[in-house]
Amino acid sequence: MSLASTNRLMTRLTRELDSVWLLELANPALKDASYVEGDEHPLILQILTKIDGHKLIIDLTSIQDLDLYGIDFLCLIYKNFIGRDIEIKLRNPDSHLREMLHRTQLDGVFEVEYTSDH
């Protein structure tokens, strides 16, 4: 799925382990997923900043493209978590998305991880 020109994200936040949270982006098949419109960035960030735990994984498995809206969302997450004792990782970006992260220098801000099936 592409986030280009959609101006919205589909998200689902779940606890993966005791201190690990998983934010899944852009998979329309997600049950209990919510759309986040551009003006709702503060709402999702407010929820994210209240989570307890030491790790937030942003799952990009279903995304092939990010537009300015998606890049801005990742930047806002980074800005809201800087200085907190929480590790943020981007999971399974494809090669095109890795190139976008490199061009925007977000690959130097977020650690990237891959699951065994990628």
Sine and cosine of phi, psi and omega as CSV:
sin_phi,cos_phi,sin_psi,cos_psi,sin_omega,cos_omega
0.00,0.00,0.54,-0.84,0.00,-1.00
-0.95,-0.31,0.59,-0.81,0.12,-0.99
-0.99,-0.13,-0.04,1.00,-0.05,-1.00
-0.89,0.45,0.77,-0.64,0.09,-1.00
0.89,0.46,0.28,0.96,0.02,-1.00
-1.00,-0.03,-0.46,0.89,-0.04,-1.00
0.83,0.55,0.47,0.88,0.08,-1.00
-0.36,-0.93,0.45,-0.90,0.02,-1.00
-0.86,-0.51,0.60,-0.80,0.19,-0.98
-0.99,-0.14,0.79,-0.61,-0.08,-1.00
-0.73,-0.69,0.44,-0.90,0.19,-0.98
-0.59,-0.81,0.79,-0.62,0.00,-1.00
-0.94,-0.33,0.84,-0.54,0.01,-1.00
-0.68,-0.73,0.41,-0.91,0.09,-1.00
-1.00,0.06,0.85,-0.53,-0.02,-1.00
-1.00,0.04,-0.67,0.74,0.08,-1.00
-0.64,-0.77,0.01,-1.00,-0.03,-1.00
-0.76,0.65,-0.76,0.65,-0.07,-1.00
-0.92,-0.38,0.30,0.95,-0.04,-1.00
-0.85,-0.53,0.80,-0.60,0.05,-1.00
-0.93,-0.36,0.56,-0.83,-0.01,-1.00
-0.86,-0.51,0.86,-0.51,0.09,-1.00
-0.96,-0.28,0.95,-0.31,-0.01,-1.00
-1.00,-0.05,0.72,-0.70,-0.03,-1.00
-0.90,-0.44,0.65,-0.76,0.28,-0.96
0.87,0.49,0.69,0.72,0.16,-0.99
-0.87,-0.50,0.97,-0.25,-0.09,-1.00
-0.90,0.44,-0.26,0.97,0.01,-1.00
-1.00,0.09,-0.04,1.00,-0.02,-1.00
-0.90,0.43,0.76,-0.65,0.13,-0.99
-0.99,0.16,0.53,-0.84,0.02,-1.00
0.87,0.49,0.47,0.88,0.04,-1.00
-1.00,0.06,0.39,-0.92,0.02,-1.00
-0.79,-0.61,0.58,-0.81,0.12,-0.99
-1.00,0.09,0.64,-0.77,0.07,-1.00
-0.89,-0.45,0.93,-0.36,0.04,-1.00
-0.99,0.16,0.24,-0.97,-0.03,-1.00
-0.81,0.58,-0.64,0.77,-0.02,-1.00
-0.98,0.17,-0.04,1.00,0.02,-1.00
-0.99,-0.17,0.06,1.00,0.07,-1.00
-0.74,0.67,-0.75,0.66,-0.02,-1.00
-0.85,0.52,-0.56,0.83,-0.02,-1.00
-0.92,0.40,-0.77,0.64,0.00,-1.00
-0.92,0.40,-0.59,0.81,0.05,-1.00
-0.92,0.40,-0.61,0.79,0.04,-1.00
-0.88,0.47,-0.67,0.74,0.05,-1.00
-0.91,0.42,-0.72,0.69,-0.04,-1.00
-0.89,0.45,-0.63,0.77,-0.04,-1.00
-0.95,0.31,-0.21,0.98,0.02,-1.00
-0.99,-0.12,-0.05,1.00,-0.01,-1.00
-0.94,0.34,0.57,-0.82,0.09,-1.00
-0.99,-0.13,0.61,-0.79,-0.02,-1.00
0.57,-0.82,0.03,-1.00,-0.06,-1.00
-0.87,-0.49,0.02,1.00,-0.05,-1.00
-0.49,-0.87,0.71,-0.71,0.11,-0.99
-0.85,-0.53,0.85,-0.53,0.04,-1.00
-0.96,-0.28,0.82,-0.57,0.06,-1.00
-0.98,-0.19,0.95,-0.32,-0.10,-1.00
-0.99,0.11,0.90,-0.43,-0.02,-1.00
-0.96,-0.28,0.25,0.97,-0.07,-1.00
-0.80,0.60,-0.63,0.78,-0.09,-1.00
-1.00,0.00,0.04,1.00,-0.09,-1.00
-0.97,-0.26,0.76,-0.66,0.10,-0.99
-0.96,-0.28,-0.25,0.97,-0.09,-1.00
-0.45,-0.89,0.57,-0.82,0.11,-0.99
-0.84,-0.54,0.73,-0.69,0.12,-0.99
-1.00,-0.10,-0.11,-0.99,-0.01,-1.00
-0.85,0.53,-0.59,0.81,0.03,-1.00
-0.87,0.50,-0.73,0.68,0.00,-1.00
-0.92,0.39,-0.65,0.76,0.06,-1.00
-0.89,0.46,-0.69,0.72,0.03,-1.00
-0.87,0.49,-0.65,0.76,0.02,-1.00
-0.88,0.48,-0.71,0.70,0.04,-1.00
-0.90,0.44,-0.65,0.76,0.04,-1.00
-0.89,0.46,-0.67,0.74,0.02,-1.00
-0.90,0.43,-0.64,0.77,0.06,-1.00
-0.87,0.49,-0.73,0.68,0.01,-1.00
-0.85,0.52,-0.75,0.66,-0.03,-1.00
-0.87,0.49,-0.58,0.82,-0.03,-1.00
-0.98,0.19,-0.30,0.95,-0.02,-1.00
-0.95,-0.30,-0.14,0.99,-0.02,-1.00
-0.87,0.50,0.71,-0.71,0.00,-1.00
1.00,0.07,-0.15,0.99,0.06,-1.00
-1.00,-0.03,0.41,-0.91,-0.01,-1.00
-1.00,0.09,0.90,0.44,0.02,-1.00
-0.62,-0.79,0.73,-0.68,0.01,-1.00
-1.00,-0.01,0.73,-0.68,0.03,-1.00
-0.89,-0.45,0.79,-0.61,0.02,-1.00
-0.81,-0.59,0.55,-0.84,0.13,-0.99
-0.98,-0.18,0.79,-0.62,-0.08,-1.00
-0.97,-0.26,0.77,-0.64,0.18,-0.98
0.84,0.55,0.71,0.71,0.13,-0.99
-0.94,0.34,0.65,-0.76,0.04,-1.00
-0.97,0.25,0.04,-1.00,-0.10,-0.99
-0.89,0.46,-0.63,0.78,0.03,-1.00
-0.90,0.43,-0.69,0.73,0.00,-1.00
-0.92,0.38,-0.60,0.80,0.07,-1.00
-0.87,0.49,-0.64,0.77,0.04,-1.00
-0.90,0.44,-0.66,0.75,0.04,-1.00
-0.89,0.45,-0.66,0.75,0.03,-1.00
-0.89,0.45,-0.61,0.79,0.04,-1.00
-0.92,0.39,-0.72,0.69,-0.02,-1.00
-0.89,0.46,-0.55,0.83,-0.01,-1.00
-1.00,-0.03,0.01,1.00,0.00,-1.00
0.91,0.42,0.28,0.96,0.06,-1.00
-0.97,0.25,-0.30,0.96,0.06,-1.00
-0.93,0.37,-0.32,0.95,0.08,-1.00
-1.00,0.01,-0.20,0.98,-0.03,-1.00
-0.99,-0.13,-0.68,0.74,-0.04,-1.00
-0.95,-0.30,0.61,-0.79,0.16,-0.99
-0.99,0.16,0.60,-0.80,-0.01,-1.00
-0.94,-0.34,0.68,-0.73,0.06,-1.00
-0.77,-0.64,0.40,-0.92,0.01,-1.00
-0.79,-0.61,0.67,-0.74,0.08,-1.00
-0.99,0.14,0.25,-0.97,-0.09,-1.00
-0.89,0.45,-0.38,0.92,0.00,-1.00
-1.00,0.04,0.13,0.99,0.04,-1.00
-0.83,-0.55,0.00,0.00,0.00,0.00
